[in-house]
Amino acid sequence: MARHLVSDPFSRVALAVMASLLSVGAQPLMAQTLPQRYAIAQEFVAPAFTPGGAAVAGINQVGQAVGNGMLNLGTTTKLVWIGGKLTLVTVPIERTGAMLWTGSQATRLKPLLTNATATVRDVNDSGWAVGDAAKSTATNASSYAVLWRSGTVKDLGAGARSVAQHINAQGWVAGYRFASTSASAPMVPFIWRGSSVLTLSPPSGVSGVGCVGLSDAGVMPCRSHQLTVNPDGSSAYTRTSYLWSNGSYQALTHAGASQVYVGASSANGTVAGTLMLNGDTRERIFIWRNGQFTPLAPMPEGFSGNVLSVSDAGVVRVQVWSEQLGSTASLLFTPDGQTVDPRTLGVSSGEQVLDVADINGLGQLAAAVRAPGSATIRQVLLSPLAP
């Protein structure tokens, strides 16, 4: 599976935005350069306990998926201002719920407290999942990094306002917590290796660092933003990347590029990110593995990008956007330099791919699909077909 950072907790608003961006009439951002067809291997059916739907966040290599949905916990009454006066209205009680699909059957991952929020972010091939959960049913309750294993939920001991983001084949967990309860406190990464939480201090001379993945060998790609103030009063951020392993950081640099910026890593240790090669006018995607950089295609003209995940085969999933055009899309960058809009991928059922949420080590895609002219979005596992 790809090691990835899941977006903010699932909400109906997020679904509405996705449906708007990926409407039936939307045109692909770029022409497909990698002709490839897929067949639907299974559907991840939204369970009845999430009437607002559910969104897949990640898949493993044995057909399991994790995701999040809104749980309807009944209704409550509250006073709100309507037309200049207080009015008693009935509103739904909703909390984010985490789930695991085995085949098409979804099981709710146990929260730390009944009816409290829980959000899942990654799953390994043993079906162990990680994320965060609250210990209170309050709307703004603090999160605690957790591990779900064999039907149980475990607080990893990282404290309030902590999140578990990645889990590898060994069951090691990577995440972050905040240095204090202050709203402006920096995020501090940690790794949990079966017994206790180890806080990762930043490299020497760096004020803070964030880590974006965890390989099966325990290597974590990390990055920092350093603010530099020039004598004339102007300022700029310098972006630096590192690989953390066994308690130490190694700078990740490229002799022909400036500001290498890591974004994700896969189970086998493939790292992906962005860099600017000398002479380039646009950032380009790169993959790094076994000590070797491979620069891939540049970002589309006028677009910026955020690397979301990378597969063991080096296929990079990137969210790109243009402030000028006011648009956003997902693109797949391949190791041979091709750039693919997922919406151009063919599906044997005739359905249209709307977006890809994850790619596993077998080349399977967790995708949202829709039949032409239909309003129903299905979340499925796509397996590649032979050319």
Sine and cosine of phi, psi and omega as CSV:
sin_phi,cos_phi,sin_psi,cos_psi,sin_omega,cos_omega
0.00,0.00,0.32,-0.95,0.07,-1.00
-0.99,0.12,0.62,-0.79,0.14,-0.99
-1.00,0.05,0.76,-0.65,-0.18,-0.98
-0.53,-0.85,0.29,-0.96,0.09,-1.00
-0.95,-0.30,0.90,-0.44,-0.02,-1.00
-0.98,0.21,0.54,-0.84,-0.04,-1.00
-0.95,0.32,-0.06,-1.00,-0.02,-1.00
-0.83,0.56,0.37,-0.93,-0.04,-1.00
-0.77,0.64,0.61,-0.79,-0.04,-1.00
-0.83,0.55,0.62,-0.79,0.10,-1.00
-0.48,-0.88,0.29,-0.96,0.06,-1.00
-0.90,0.44,-0.56,0.83,0.04,-1.00
-0.87,0.49,-0.69,0.73,0.00,-1.00
-0.89,0.47,-0.65,0.76,0.03,-1.00
-0.89,0.45,-0.66,0.75,-0.01,-1.00
-0.90,0.44,-0.66,0.75,0.02,-1.00
-0.90,0.44,-0.70,0.72,0.00,-1.00
-0.88,0.47,-0.69,0.72,-0.02,-1.00
-0.90,0.44,-0.58,0.82,0.02,-1.00
-0.93,0.38,-0.70,0.71,-0.03,-1.00
-0.93,0.36,-0.53,0.85,-0.11,-0.99
-0.93,-0.38,0.68,0.73,-0.03,-1.00
-0.92,0.39,0.32,-0.95,-0.04,-1.00
-0.83,0.56,-0.57,0.82,-0.05,-1.00
-1.00,0.08,0.00,1.00,-0.05,-1.00
-0.92,0.39,0.65,-0.76,0.01,-1.00
-1.00,-0.06,0.64,-0.77,0.04,-1.00
-0.84,0.54,0.62,-0.79,0.00,-1.00
-0.92,0.38,-0.60,0.80,-0.01,-1.00
-0.64,-0.77,0.43,-0.90,0.06,-1.00
-0.93,0.37,0.54,-0.84,0.02,-1.00
-0.95,0.32,0.75,-0.66,0.03,-1.00
-0.91,-0.41,0.07,1.00,0.00,-1.00
-0.75,-0.67,0.99,0.14,-0.01,-1.00
-0.84,0.54,0.85,-0.52,-0.04,-1.00
-0.35,-0.94,0.69,-0.73,0.00,-1.00
-0.90,-0.44,0.43,-0.90,-0.05,-1.00
-0.76,-0.65,0.37,-0.93,0.14,-0.99
-0.86,-0.51,0.55,-0.83,0.03,-1.00
-0.97,0.25,0.89,-0.45,-0.01,-1.00
-1.00,0.07,-0.57,0.82,0.05,-1.00
-0.24,-0.97,0.32,-0.95,0.04,-1.00
-0.93,-0.35,0.67,-0.74,0.08,-1.00
-1.00,-0.07,1.00,-0.08,-0.11,-0.99
-0.98,0.20,0.75,-0.66,0.04,-1.00
-0.92,0.38,0.79,-0.61,-0.04,-1.00
-0.95,0.31,0.32,-0.95,-0.02,-1.00
-0.89,0.45,-0.43,0.90,-0.04,-1.00
-0.98,0.19,0.01,1.00,0.12,-0.99
-0.85,-0.53,0.97,0.24,-0.07,-1.00
-0.88,0.48,-0.36,0.93,0.03,-1.00
-1.00,0.08,0.03,1.00,-0.02,-1.00
0.99,-0.17,0.03,-1.00,-0.01,-1.00
-0.53,-0.85,0.49,-0.87,-0.03,-1.00
-0.85,-0.52,0.80,-0.60,0.06,-1.00
-0.95,0.33,0.69,-0.72,-0.01,-1.00
-0.94,-0.35,-0.44,0.90,-0.03,-1.00
-0.22,-0.98,0.37,-0.93,0.02,-1.00
-0.74,-0.67,0.41,-0.91,0.13,-0.99
-0.93,-0.36,-0.20,-0.98,-0.11,-0.99
-1.00,-0.07,0.10,1.00,0.01,-1.00
-0.89,-0.46,0.36,0.93,0.11,-0.99
1.00,0.06,0.12,0.99,0.05,-1.00
-1.00,-0.04,0.46,-0.89,0.03,-1.00
-0.67,-0.74,0.43,-0.90,0.13,-0.99
-0.85,-0.52,0.42,-0.91,0.01,-1.00
-0.18,-0.98,-0.05,-1.00,-0.09,-1.00
-0.71,-0.71,0.52,-0.86,0.04,-1.00
-0.50,-0.87,0.27,-0.96,0.01,-1.00
-1.00,0.05,0.83,-0.56,0.04,-1.00
-1.00,-0.02,0.71,-0.70,0.07,-1.00
-0.99,-0.10,0.93,-0.37,-0.09,-1.00
-0.97,-0.24,0.37,0.93,-0.01,-1.00
0.96,-0.27,-0.41,-0.91,-0.04,-1.00
-0.73,-0.69,0.30,-0.95,0.10,-1.00
-0.59,-0.81,0.27,-0.96,0.04,-1.00
-0.94,-0.35,0.59,-0.81,0.02,-1.00
-0.50,-0.86,0.37,-0.93,0.04,-1.00
-1.00,0.00,0.79,-0.62,0.06,-1.00
-0.72,-0.69,0.39,-0.92,0.03,-1.00
-0.99,0.12,0.87,-0.49,0.07,-1.00
-0.73,-0.68,0.86,-0.51,0.01,-1.00
0.88,0.48,0.50,0.86,0.06,-1.00
1.00,0.08,0.13,0.99,0.03,-1.00
-0.63,-0.78,0.43,-0.90,0.01,-1.00
-0.96,0.29,0.75,-0.66,-0.03,-1.00
-0.74,-0.67,0.67,-0.74,0.03,-1.00
-1.00,0.10,0.87,-0.49,-0.03,-1.00
-0.80,-0.61,0.37,-0.93,0.06,-1.00
-0.99,-0.17,0.80,-0.61,-0.03,-1.00
-0.78,-0.63,0.47,-0.88,0.02,-1.00
-0.96,0.29,0.48,-0.88,0.14,-0.99
-0.98,-0.17,0.90,-0.43,-0.06,-1.00
-0.78,-0.62,0.62,-0.78,0.08,-1.00
-0.64,-0.77,0.48,-0.88,0.06,-1.00
-0.95,0.31,0.74,-0.68,0.05,-1.00
-0.87,-0.49,0.63,-0.78,0.00,-1.00
-0.99,-0.14,0.54,-0.84,-0.03,-1.00
-0.55,-0.83,0.34,-0.94,0.05,-1.00
-0.81,-0.58,0.79,-0.61,0.10,-1.00
-0.99,-0.14,0.77,-0.64,0.22,-0.98
-0.88,-0.47,0.93,-0.36,-0.24,-0.97
0.92,0.39,-0.72,-0.69,0.02,-1.00
-0.99,-0.12,0.04,1.00,-0.07,-1.00
-1.00,-0.07,0.85,-0.52,0.01,-1.00
-0.99,-0.11,0.69,-0.72,0.08,-1.00
-0.86,-0.51,0.73,-0.68,0.03,-1.00
-0.95,0.30,0.76,-0.65,0.07,-1.00
-0.98,0.19,0.76,-0.65,-0.15,-0.99
-0.87,0.49,0.77,-0.63,0.08,-1.00
-0.98,0.19,0.17,-0.99,0.06,-1.00
-0.96,0.28,-0.42,0.91,0.01,-1.00
-0.59,-0.81,0.70,-0.72,0.00,-1.00
-0.78,0.62,0.77,-0.64,0.04,-1.00
0.95,0.32,0.18,0.98,0.08,-1.00
-1.00,-0.03,0.38,-0.93,-0.02,-1.00
-0.92,0.40,0.61,-0.79,0.14,-0.99
-0.59,-0.81,0.69,-0.72,-0.03,-1.00
-0.76,-0.65,0.81,-0.58,0.01,-1.00
-0.99,-0.16,0.57,-0.82,-0.13,-0.99
-0.77,-0.63,-0.34,0.94,-0.02,-1.00
-0.35,-0.94,0.36,-0.93,0.02,-1.00
-0.56,-0.83,0.62,-0.79,0.06,-1.00
-0.98,-0.20,-0.02,-1.00,-0.11,-0.99
-0.96,0.28,-0.14,0.99,0.11,-0.99
-1.00,0.02,-0.03,1.00,-0.03,-1.00
0.99,0.12,0.17,0.99,0.09,-1.00
-0.99,0.16,0.71,-0.70,-0.08,-1.00
-0.82,-0.57,0.42,-0.91,0.01,-1.00
-0.72,-0.69,0.37,-0.93,0.03,-1.00
0.07,-1.00,-0.68,-0.74,0.01,-1.00
-0.53,-0.85,0.44,-0.90,-0.04,-1.00
-0.54,-0.84,0.43,-0.90,-0.01,-1.00
-0.99,-0.13,0.40,-0.92,0.05,-1.00
-0.95,-0.30,0.19,0.98,0.02,-1.00
-0.62,-0.78,0.46,-0.89,0.04,-1.00
-1.00,0.05,0.04,1.00,0.02,-1.00
-0.89,0.45,0.51,-0.86,-0.05,-1.00
-0.87,0.50,-0.64,0.76,-0.06,-1.00
-0.97,-0.22,0.50,0.86,-0.04,-1.00
-0.90,0.43,0.55,-0.83,0.02,-1.00
-0.92,0.39,0.50,-0.87,0.05,-1.00
-1.00,-0.09,0.43,-0.90,0.06,-1.00
-0.74,-0.67,0.74,-0.67,0.00,-1.00
-0.90,0.45,0.74,-0.67,-0.07,-1.00
-0.69,-0.72,0.33,-0.94,0.09,-1.00
-0.82,-0.58,0.77,-0.64,0.10,-0.99
-0.97,-0.24,0.80,-0.60,-0.06,-1.00
-0.49,-0.87,0.83,-0.55,0.08,-1.00
0.80,0.60,0.68,0.73,0.08,-1.00
0.99,0.12,0.04,1.00,0.00,-1.00
-0.92,-0.39,0.32,-0.95,0.09,-1.00
-0.85,-0.53,0.71,-0.70,-0.05,-1.00
-0.82,-0.57,0.81,-0.58,0.16,-0.99
-0.96,0.29,0.86,-0.52,-0.09,-1.00
-0.97,0.25,-0.16,0.99,0.04,-1.00
1.00,0.07,0.34,0.94,0.01,-1.00
-0.99,0.10,-0.11,0.99,0.07,-1.00
1.00,-0.02,0.04,-1.00,0.00,-1.00
-0.91,0.41,0.51,-0.86,-0.01,-1.00
0.89,0.46,0.68,0.73,0.06,-1.00
-0.87,-0.49,0.43,-0.90,-0.04,-1.00
-0.64,-0.77,0.74,-0.67,0.15,-0.99
-1.00,-0.09,0.83,-0.56,-0.13,-0.99
-0.96,-0.30,-0.56,0.83,-0.15,-0.99
-0.66,-0.75,0.56,-0.83,0.10,-0.99
-0.68,-0.73,0.68,-0.74,-0.03,-1.00
-0.96,-0.28,-0.07,-1.00,-0.08,-1.00
-0.90,0.43,-0.43,0.90,0.01,-1.00
-0.99,0.17,-0.14,0.99,-0.08,-1.00
1.00,0.06,0.14,0.99,0.10,-1.00
-0.96,0.29,0.52,-0.85,-0.09,-1.00
-0.81,-0.59,0.70,-0.72,0.09,-1.00
-0.89,-0.46,0.58,-0.82,0.01,-1.00
-0.22,-0.98,-0.38,-0.93,0.02,-1.00
-0.52,-0.85,0.34,-0.94,0.14,-0.99
-0.62,-0.78,0.21,-0.98,0.00,-1.00
-1.00,-0.07,0.58,-0.82,-0.11,-0.99
-0.91,0.42,-0.43,0.90,0.01,-1.00
-0.42,-0.91,-0.05,-1.00,0.01,-1.00
-0.99,0.11,-0.07,1.00,0.01,-1.00
-0.90,0.45,0.60,-0.80,0.00,-1.00
-0.89,0.45,-0.42,0.91,-0.03,-1.00
-0.98,-0.18,0.17,0.98,-0.04,-1.00
-0.90,0.43,0.63,-0.78,0.01,-1.00
-0.96,0.29,0.43,-0.90,0.11,-0.99
-0.98,0.19,0.65,-0.76,0.00,-1.00
-0.85,-0.53,0.84,-0.54,-0.01,-1.00
-0.96,0.28,0.40,-0.92,0.08,-1.00
-0.59,-0.81,0.29,-0.96,0.15,-0.99
-0.74,-0.67,0.67,-0.75,0.03,-1.00
-0.89,-0.45,0.82,-0.58,-0.08,-1.00
-0.84,-0.54,0.75,0.66,0.14,-0.99
1.00,-0.06,-0.16,0.99,-0.02,-1.00
-0.66,-0.75,-0.78,0.63,-0.07,-1.00
-0.58,-0.82,0.27,-0.96,-0.02,-1.00
-1.00,0.04,0.80,-0.60,0.08,-1.00
-0.96,-0.28,0.90,-0.44,0.04,-1.00
-0.97,0.24,0.71,-0.70,-0.01,-1.00
-0.99,-0.10,0.96,-0.28,0.08,-1.00
-0.93,0.38,0.52,-0.86,-0.01,-1.00
-0.93,0.36,0.32,-0.95,0.07,-1.00
-0.87,0.50,0.36,-0.93,0.00,-1.00
-0.83,0.56,0.76,-0.65,0.03,-1.00
1.00,0.10,0.01,1.00,-0.01,-1.00
-0.92,-0.39,0.74,-0.68,-0.08,-1.00
-0.98,0.22,-0.46,0.89,-0.02,-1.00
-0.29,-0.96,0.42,-0.91,-0.02,-1.00
-0.57,-0.82,0.55,-0.84,0.08,-1.00
-0.82,-0.57,0.64,-0.77,-0.03,-1.00
-0.94,-0.33,0.55,-0.83,-0.22,-0.98
-0.82,-0.58,0.24,0.97,0.01,-1.00
-0.04,-1.00,0.11,-0.99,0.01,-1.00
-0.43,-0.90,0.91,-0.42,0.00,-1.00
-0.99,0.13,0.19,-0.98,0.03,-1.00
-0.91,0.42,-0.38,0.93,0.05,-1.00
-1.00,0.08,-0.05,1.00,0.03,-1.00
1.00,0.02,0.29,0.96,0.04,-1.00
-1.00,-0.03,0.73,-0.68,-0.02,-1.00
-0.87,-0.49,0.85,-0.52,0.15,-0.99
-0.98,0.22,0.72,-0.69,-0.06,-1.00
-0.73,-0.68,0.30,-0.95,-0.04,-1.00
-0.53,-0.85,0.37,-0.93,0.01,-1.00
-0.68,-0.74,0.42,-0.91,0.13,-0.99
-0.88,-0.47,0.87,-0.50,0.01,-1.00
-0.90,-0.43,0.84,-0.55,0.01,-1.00
-0.99,0.11,0.83,-0.56,0.04,-1.00
-0.92,-0.39,0.82,-0.58,0.03,-1.00
-0.97,-0.23,0.85,-0.53,-0.03,-1.00
-0.99,0.12,0.33,-0.95,0.00,-1.00
-0.83,0.55,-0.50,0.87,-0.01,-1.00
-0.99,0.14,0.07,1.00,0.03,-1.00
1.00,-0.07,-0.21,0.98,0.04,-1.00
-0.96,0.27,0.31,-0.95,-0.04,-1.00
-0.61,-0.79,0.34,-0.94,0.02,-1.00
-0.40,-0.92,0.43,-0.90,0.06,-1.00
-0.99,-0.11,0.73,-0.68,0.12,-0.99
-0.98,-0.22,0.79,-0.61,-0.04,-1.00
-0.97,-0.25,0.78,-0.62,-0.05,-1.00
-0.77,-0.64,0.60,-0.80,-0.03,-1.00
-0.86,-0.51,0.46,-0.89,-0.04,-1.00
-0.61,-0.80,0.30,-0.95,0.22,-0.97
-0.89,-0.46,0.84,-0.54,0.02,-1.00
-0.99,-0.16,0.72,-0.70,0.07,-1.00
-0.39,-0.92,0.74,-0.67,0.08,-1.00
0.78,0.62,0.65,0.76,0.13,-0.99
1.00,0.01,0.05,1.00,-0.01,-1.00
-0.68,-0.73,0.39,-0.92,0.01,-1.00
-0.96,-0.27,0.60,-0.80,0.15,-0.99
-0.85,-0.52,0.81,-0.58,0.01,-1.00
-0.89,0.45,0.68,-0.73,0.04,-1.00
-0.96,-0.29,0.96,-0.27,-0.08,-1.00
-0.77,-0.64,0.33,-0.94,0.05,-1.00
-0.76,-0.65,0.82,-0.58,-0.10,-1.00
-0.87,0.49,-0.47,0.88,-0.05,-1.00
-0.97,-0.25,0.35,0.93,-0.06,-1.00
-0.60,-0.80,0.36,-0.93,0.06,-1.00
-0.92,-0.38,0.58,-0.81,0.14,-0.99
0.77,0.64,0.91,0.42,0.15,-0.99
-0.89,0.46,0.76,-0.65,-0.11,-0.99
-0.75,-0.67,0.96,-0.26,-0.04,-1.00
-0.96,0.27,0.49,-0.87,-0.01,-1.00
-0.76,-0.65,-0.42,0.91,-0.06,-1.00
-0.21,-0.98,0.25,-0.97,0.15,-0.99
-0.59,-0.80,0.36,-0.93,0.00,-1.00
-0.97,-0.23,0.03,-1.00,-0.02,-1.00
-0.88,0.47,-0.59,0.80,-0.05,-1.00
-1.00,0.05,0.13,0.99,0.08,-1.00
1.00,-0.05,0.13,0.99,0.12,-0.99
-0.93,0.36,0.79,-0.62,-0.02,-1.00
-0.94,-0.34,0.62,-0.79,0.03,-1.00
-0.76,-0.65,0.46,-0.89,0.03,-1.00
-0.09,-1.00,-0.39,-0.92,0.02,-1.00
-0.81,-0.59,0.46,-0.89,0.11,-0.99
-0.45,-0.89,0.23,-0.97,0.07,-1.00
-0.88,-0.47,0.95,-0.31,0.04,-1.00
-0.95,0.32,0.53,-0.85,0.05,-1.00
-0.84,0.54,0.79,-0.61,-0.03,-1.00
1.00,-0.09,-0.27,0.96,0.05,-1.00
-0.97,0.24,0.48,-0.88,0.11,-0.99
-0.95,-0.31,-0.11,0.99,0.02,-1.00
-0.72,-0.69,0.54,-0.84,0.11,-0.99
-0.89,0.45,0.53,-0.85,0.08,-1.00
-0.79,-0.61,0.39,-0.92,0.05,-1.00
-0.98,0.22,0.53,-0.85,0.11,-0.99
-0.70,-0.72,0.37,-0.93,0.27,-0.96
-0.84,-0.54,0.49,-0.87,0.00,-1.00
-0.72,-0.70,0.78,-0.62,0.11,-0.99
-0.40,-0.91,0.58,-0.81,-0.01,-1.00
0.80,0.60,0.62,0.79,0.06,-1.00
0.98,0.18,0.10,1.00,-0.10,-0.99
-0.88,-0.47,0.81,-0.59,0.12,-0.99
-0.99,0.12,0.65,-0.76,0.18,-0.98
-0.79,-0.61,0.98,-0.20,0.06,-1.00
-0.93,0.37,0.72,-0.70,0.01,-1.00
-0.97,-0.25,-0.38,-0.93,-0.05,-1.00
-0.94,0.34,0.46,-0.89,0.08,-1.00
-0.97,0.24,0.24,-0.97,0.10,-1.00
-0.89,0.46,0.50,-0.87,0.11,-0.99
-0.84,0.54,0.54,-0.84,-0.01,-1.00
-0.82,0.58,0.79,-0.61,0.05,-1.00
0.99,0.12,0.05,1.00,-0.03,-1.00
-0.92,-0.39,0.52,-0.85,0.18,-0.98
-0.95,-0.31,0.29,-0.96,-0.07,-1.00
-0.59,-0.81,0.41,-0.91,0.04,-1.00
-0.76,-0.65,0.90,-0.43,0.01,-1.00
-0.94,0.35,0.83,-0.56,-0.04,-1.00
-0.99,-0.16,-0.64,0.77,-0.02,-1.00
-0.30,-0.95,0.23,-0.97,0.07,-1.00
-0.59,-0.81,0.65,-0.76,0.02,-1.00
-1.00,0.04,0.20,-0.98,0.06,-1.00
-0.85,0.52,-0.49,0.87,-0.01,-1.00
-0.99,0.13,-0.07,1.00,0.05,-1.00
1.00,0.00,0.27,0.96,0.11,-0.99
-0.99,0.14,0.83,-0.56,-0.13,-0.99
-0.96,-0.26,0.78,-0.62,0.05,-1.00
-0.99,-0.15,0.83,-0.56,-0.12,-0.99
-0.77,-0.64,0.72,-0.69,0.18,-0.98
-1.00,-0.03,0.84,-0.54,-0.01,-1.00
-0.89,-0.45,0.48,-0.88,0.00,-1.00
-0.50,-0.87,0.35,-0.94,0.06,-1.00
-0.75,-0.66,0.89,-0.45,0.05,-1.00
-0.92,0.40,-0.58,0.82,-0.01,-1.00
-0.92,0.40,-0.68,0.73,-0.02,-1.00
-1.00,0.04,-0.26,0.97,-0.01,-1.00
0.92,0.40,0.58,0.81,-0.06,-1.00
-0.75,-0.66,0.36,-0.93,0.02,-1.00
-0.59,-0.80,0.43,-0.90,0.00,-1.00
-0.30,-0.95,0.21,-0.98,0.12,-0.99
-0.96,-0.27,0.63,-0.78,0.07,-1.00
-0.77,-0.64,0.46,-0.89,0.10,-0.99
-0.93,-0.37,0.80,-0.59,0.04,-1.00
-0.95,-0.30,0.78,-0.62,-0.08,-1.00
-0.97,-0.23,0.38,-0.92,-0.03,-1.00
-0.88,0.48,-0.37,0.93,0.01,-1.00
-1.00,-0.02,0.24,0.97,0.13,-0.99
1.00,-0.01,0.13,0.99,0.02,-1.00
-1.00,0.04,0.43,-0.90,0.05,-1.00
-0.82,-0.57,0.81,-0.58,-0.11,-0.99
-0.82,-0.57,0.78,-0.63,0.17,-0.98
-0.99,0.11,0.87,-0.49,-0.06,-1.00
-0.83,0.56,-0.44,0.90,-0.03,-1.00
-0.93,0.36,-0.20,0.98,0.04,-1.00
-1.00,-0.08,-0.06,1.00,0.00,-1.00
-0.94,0.33,0.61,-0.79,0.00,-1.00
-1.00,0.00,0.60,-0.80,0.05,-1.00
-0.84,-0.54,0.74,-0.67,-0.09,-1.00
-0.88,0.48,-0.42,0.91,0.01,-1.00
-0.97,0.23,-0.18,0.98,-0.04,-1.00
1.00,0.00,-0.06,1.00,0.01,-1.00
-0.97,0.25,0.37,-0.93,-0.02,-1.00
-0.99,-0.14,0.74,-0.67,0.11,-0.99
-0.96,0.26,0.80,-0.60,0.03,-1.00
-1.00,-0.09,-0.64,0.77,0.00,-1.00
-0.24,-0.97,0.31,-0.95,0.03,-1.00
-0.88,-0.47,0.80,-0.60,-0.04,-1.00
-1.00,-0.07,-0.43,0.90,-0.03,-1.00
-0.23,-0.97,0.35,-0.94,0.07,-1.00
-0.74,-0.67,0.78,-0.63,0.00,-1.00
-0.99,-0.14,-0.01,-1.00,-0.08,-1.00
-0.94,0.35,-0.21,0.98,0.04,-1.00
-1.00,-0.04,0.02,1.00,-0.04,-1.00
0.99,0.14,0.17,0.99,0.06,-1.00
-0.99,0.17,0.49,-0.87,-0.05,-1.00
-0.90,-0.44,0.71,-0.70,0.27,-0.96
-1.00,0.02,0.91,-0.42,-0.17,-0.98
-0.69,-0.73,0.41,-0.91,0.18,-0.98
-0.99,-0.16,0.78,-0.62,-0.02,-1.00
-0.78,-0.63,0.35,-0.94,0.02,-1.00
-0.48,-0.88,0.66,-0.75,0.05,-1.00
-0.95,0.31,0.58,-0.81,0.02,-1.00
-0.81,0.59,0.76,-0.65,0.02,-1.00
0.99,0.16,-0.05,1.00,-0.02,-1.00
-0.99,-0.12,0.46,-0.89,0.08,-1.00
-0.99,-0.13,-0.08,1.00,-0.07,-1.00
-1.00,0.07,0.84,-0.54,0.06,-1.00
-0.99,-0.16,0.80,-0.60,0.05,-1.00
-0.94,-0.35,0.62,-0.79,0.07,-1.00
-0.96,-0.26,0.84,-0.55,-0.20,-0.98
-0.68,-0.73,0.24,-0.97,0.17,-0.99
-0.98,-0.22,0.85,-0.52,-0.01,-1.00
-0.97,-0.24,0.78,-0.63,0.07,-1.00
-0.95,-0.31,0.69,-0.72,-0.03,-1.00
-0.92,0.40,0.61,-0.80,0.09,-1.00
-0.99,-0.13,0.50,-0.87,0.04,-1.00
-0.90,0.43,0.61,-0.79,0.00,-1.00
-0.84,0.55,0.00,0.00,0.00,0.00
